[in-house]
Amino acid sequence: MVKNILITGANSGLGKDSARQFALLNDTEKIYIGARSHAKAEAAITELEQVTGKSIFEAAIIDTTDLDGVRQAVANLPEQIDTLIMNAGGMGGTTPGALTSEGVTQIFASNVLGHVVLVDELLKANKLTQSAIYVGSEAARGVSRMGMARPVLSTGSVDEFVSLADGSYFGEKFDGQQAYGWVKYIATLWMSSLARQYPNMRFLTVSPGGTAGTNVFSMLPAPLVFILKNAVMPIMMMIGMFHSLETGAKRYVDVAIDTATYKSGKFYASPDPGVTGNMVDQATIMSDLDNETYQNNANEAIHNFIPQPVTA
Ligand SMILES: NC(=O)c1ccc[n+]([C@@H]2O[C@H](COP(=O)([O-])OP(=O)(O)OC[C@H]3O[C@@H](n4cnc5c(N)ncnc54)[C@H](OP(=O)(O)O)[C@@H]3O)[C@@H](O)[C@H]2O)c1
């Protein structure tokens, strides 16, 4: 049973539509709408209240690149949540390879680092009781038909994961699309390592699949966004290569409530080689996802970048 939910990046796209779908379930009592600003959260809450007829939404101001802000958001949370959906992220904005003050790339910070601090702080404060669900992507196991190569580790060492997080792995030519697959892969391994550390809770990864109707391309030039939204996406949907916003967001709800089918430690996404269709365990496609050494090393590498807050 899912009662209290926190969704990061819930002011837009998949996060917002999953909030709408969770709100329509009978058991849901509260949904915290994670957003980078009050204005964005309030705009989404107004819309969600209108479309669902429910007044169960609260704002949670979370920018996943601002680690102190994430800690503050957990301190401000007035109650326990049972389900966390880590949806915020995407392609890392206009400078995905730029480094944050912690020394990781923007694309890594927005998709991974802030979520790791969020989970660590929620657990420390005993404010997460059941499930943490990370929003991954089929890019983590490669999507050849979209030009996304499968990430293949050379050693799987802590150092290799560190170099992927700080971007040095990519050398001079930082390619946001290539980095995106790696970033989602590392987060997926981190979730599986947590699943083994906390056997009484659920830690798993889900991909929404190729989903139209979100703002994922918003960092691209406006004319290109127009063409993608109005010409490319409708064709992709027609030929079954992408699906609707509702279908993508429903995957979050399915993995949150169907605990018999969707197991802790696993990554559920579309069958190979596509990005739509009924979800399958991605370790059946890419066995490295089940490698416990890789999982532990990814977790350790990520934590190398998390400074401990100075206490007075
Ligand atoms: N659409 C797809 O086909 C697809 C496929 C696989 C996986 N995904 C994943 O699904 C998730 C949602 O993407 P979407 O397609 O729904 O795109 P979207 O409409 O752009 O939504 C992304 C959300 O994340 C938020 N966000 C971005 N950076 C953030 C940060 N540093 N801190 C806090 N929030 C941040 C955005 O906030 P702002 O509004 O403030 O920018 C927005 O609310 C992403 O993790 C994406 O990687 C999408």
Ligand as a Chemical Component Dictionary entry (heavy atoms), coordinates in Angstrom:
data_LIG
# 
_chem_comp.id                   LIG 
_chem_comp.type                 NON-POLYMER 
_chem_comp.pdbx_formal_charge   0 
_chem_comp.three_letter_code    LIG 
# 
loop_
_chem_comp_atom.comp_id 
_chem_comp_atom.atom_id 
_chem_comp_atom.alt_atom_id 
_chem_comp_atom.type_symbol 
_chem_comp_atom.charge 
_chem_comp_atom.model_Cartn_x 
_chem_comp_atom.model_Cartn_y 
_chem_comp_atom.model_Cartn_z 
_chem_comp_atom.pdbx_ordinal 
LIG N1  N1  N 0  11.179 10.986 -21.814 1  
LIG C1  C1  C 0  11.819 9.861  -22.041 2  
LIG O1  O1  O 0  11.728 9.274  -23.140 3  
LIG C2  C2  C 0  12.673 9.226  -20.966 4  
LIG C3  C3  C 0  13.203 7.938  -21.197 5  
LIG C4  C4  C 0  13.952 7.320  -20.207 6  
LIG C5  C5  C 0  14.185 7.969  -19.015 7  
LIG N2  N2  N 1  13.676 9.234  -18.818 8  
LIG C6  C6  C 0  13.939 9.873  -17.516 9  
LIG O2  O2  O 0  12.703 10.276 -16.959 10 
LIG C7  C7  C 0  12.922 11.353 -16.055 11 
LIG C8  C8  C 0  11.925 12.467 -16.312 12 
LIG O3  O3  O 0  12.187 13.017 -17.587 13 
LIG P1  P1  P 0  11.057 13.669 -18.514 14 
LIG O4  O4  O 0  11.173 13.020 -19.844 15 
LIG O5  O5  O -1 9.755  13.699 -17.837 16 
LIG O6  O6  O 0  11.649 15.141 -18.723 17 
LIG P2  P2  P 0  11.166 16.554 -18.152 18 
LIG O7  O7  O 0  9.758  16.829 -18.538 19 
LIG O8  O8  O 0  12.227 17.508 -18.588 20 
LIG O9  O9  O 0  11.223 16.377 -16.568 21 
LIG C9  C9  C 0  12.436 16.398 -15.872 22 
LIG C10 C10 C 0  12.167 16.876 -14.478 23 
LIG O10 O10 O 0  13.406 16.818 -13.750 24 
LIG C11 C11 C 0  13.631 18.087 -13.188 25 
LIG N3  N3  N 0  15.048 18.347 -13.008 26 
LIG C12 C12 C 0  16.033 18.409 -13.931 27 
LIG N4  N4  N 0  17.209 18.703 -13.335 28 
LIG C13 C13 C 0  16.936 18.839 -12.020 29 
LIG C14 C14 C 0  17.706 19.148 -10.877 30 
LIG N5  N5  N 0  19.020 19.400 -10.957 31 
LIG N6  N6  N 0  17.093 19.169 -9.673  32 
LIG C15 C15 C 0  15.780 18.920 -9.549  33 
LIG N7  N7  N 0  14.971 18.670 -10.585 34 
LIG C16 C16 C 0  15.565 18.611 -11.809 35 
LIG C17 C17 C 0  13.003 19.077 -14.140 36 
LIG O11 O11 O 0  12.833 20.328 -13.488 37 
LIG P3  P3  P 0  12.755 21.719 -14.313 38 
LIG O12 O12 O 0  11.354 21.805 -14.829 39 
LIG O13 O13 O 0  13.080 22.730 -13.264 40 
LIG O14 O14 O 0  13.783 21.641 -15.402 41 
LIG C18 C18 C 0  11.710 18.342 -14.446 42 
LIG O15 O15 O 0  10.806 18.519 -13.388 43 
LIG C19 C19 C 0  14.391 11.765 -16.226 44 
LIG O16 O16 O 0  15.164 11.224 -15.176 45 
LIG C20 C20 C 0  14.771 11.135 -17.554 46 
LIG O17 O17 O 0  16.166 10.861 -17.635 47 
LIG C21 C21 C 0  12.924 9.868  -19.756 48 
# 
loop_
_chem_comp_bond.comp_id 
_chem_comp_bond.atom_id_1 
_chem_comp_bond.atom_id_2 
_chem_comp_bond.value_order 
_chem_comp_bond.pdbx_ordinal 
LIG N1  C1  SING 1  
LIG C1  O1  DOUB 2  
LIG C1  C2  SING 3  
LIG C2  C3  SING 4  
LIG C2  C21 DOUB 5  
LIG C3  C4  DOUB 6  
LIG C4  C5  SING 7  
LIG C5  N2  DOUB 8  
LIG N2  C6  SING 9  
LIG N2  C21 SING 10 
LIG C6  O2  SING 11 
LIG C6  C20 SING 12 
LIG O2  C7  SING 13 
LIG C7  C8  SING 14 
LIG C7  C19 SING 15 
LIG C8  O3  SING 16 
LIG O3  P1  SING 17 
LIG P1  O4  DOUB 18 
LIG P1  O5  SING 19 
LIG P1  O6  SING 20 
LIG O6  P2  SING 21 
LIG P2  O7  DOUB 22 
LIG P2  O8  SING 23 
LIG P2  O9  SING 24 
LIG O9  C9  SING 25 
LIG C9  C10 SING 26 
LIG C10 O10 SING 27 
LIG C10 C18 SING 28 
LIG O10 C11 SING 29 
LIG C11 N3  SING 30 
LIG C11 C17 SING 31 
LIG N3  C12 SING 32 
LIG N3  C16 SING 33 
LIG C12 N4  DOUB 34 
LIG N4  C13 SING 35 
LIG C13 C14 SING 36 
LIG C13 C16 DOUB 37 
LIG C14 N5  SING 38 
LIG C14 N6  DOUB 39 
LIG N6  C15 SING 40 
LIG C15 N7  DOUB 41 
LIG N7  C16 SING 42 
LIG C17 O11 SING 43 
LIG C17 C18 SING 44 
LIG O11 P3  SING 45 
LIG P3  O12 DOUB 46 
LIG P3  O13 SING 47 
LIG P3  O14 SING 48 
LIG C18 O15 SING 49 
LIG C19 O16 SING 50 
LIG C19 C20 SING 51 
LIG C20 O17 SING 52 
# 
